[in-house]
Amino acid sequence: MLSKKLEEALNAQINAEFWSAYLYLSMAADMSDKGLAGASNWFNVQFKEEQDHALKIFNYILSRDGKVKLTPINEVATSWDSLLKAFEETLKHEKEVTAMINDLYELAIAEKDYATQSMLKWFIDEQVEEEDNAKTLIDKLKLIGDNGYGLYELDKELAARVYTPIATTAE
């Protein structure tokens, strides 16, 4: 059974994950408006992954006899000056999520909740990947600079990203 403190913190993380999904969906719309269909696809896949992250925590709370409390999602930005700016915001945001996950893990340690520590280990590993992906794309965009052909080629690469659902229930 989850402690009240941990249950509240996990519920807050569900909201943060859904907010992340909303942010990435907004980025997908903006990139589509800018004619970057591949980037739009990349952010759409990210949107779906963030929903999966929220559902993973949602289902975990339920599996531990906790109560899920969904709260309103705050507004997100709707446009970015460039694809580089969008990915810089992505990296900044993912670093914030990493800090949130780390705080959850520290709370699970303090509460001596080993099951939650185990579940959160997946998120810790996922955040390393999330940050690395964003950093890699930022590096590529900085190399491309104002080269339209380079942006065209990167957009084609981003179009190839495919959504792979994760297990959202206890494994």
Secondary structure, DSSP 4 states (H G I P E B T S, - for coil): ---HHHHHHHHHHHHHHHHHHHHHHHHHHHHHHTT-HHHHHHHHHHHHHHHHHHHHHHHHHHHTT------PPPP-----SSHHHHHHHHHHHHHHHHHHHHHHHHHHHHTT-HHHHHHHHHHHHHHHHHHHHHHHHHHHHHHHTT-HHHHHHHHHHHHT----PPP-S--
